Amino acid sequence: SMQGNAALKTNTCLTVLTTEDFASIPQDWLQKVYRACVIGDFDQVMRLIKEIPTSTFRSSLEALADEFQAETILELIQPLIENLSNNS
């Protein structure tokens, strides 16, 4: 079903990101991006994105950050964040 990707309808021709795309990303980086999205610090989100090698994945992620799609990014990486409930 396309239901889960409804939030990703942008007018760009970039690939739609899935949680699997983030599976190989280090946990430390995911947590930093997660925290930055939660507080809406998109400057930090962009700095973090620029740490990963140039790729279609990075371009797609940059496009989401450009459009301030924090909720979409959070939904994608949330399943991969360890100890989410203990991150006080």
WOZI-V134057 format. One line per field, one symbol per residue. psi: psi as a letter, one per 40 degrees, with the letter a starting at -180 (. if undefined). burial: I if it has 24 or more other ideal C-beta (glycine too) atoms within 12 Angstrom, else O. A space follows every 50 residues. Layout:
psi->???
burial->???
//
This chain:
psi->iedeedeegififiihiidddedehiddddddddddddefgdddddddde eiihidddddddddddeffdddddddedeehifddeg.
burial->OOOOOOOIOOOOOOOIIOOOIIOOIOOOIIIIIIIIIOOOOIOOIOOIIO OIOOOOIIOIIIIIIOOOIIOIIIIIIOOIIOOOOOOO
//
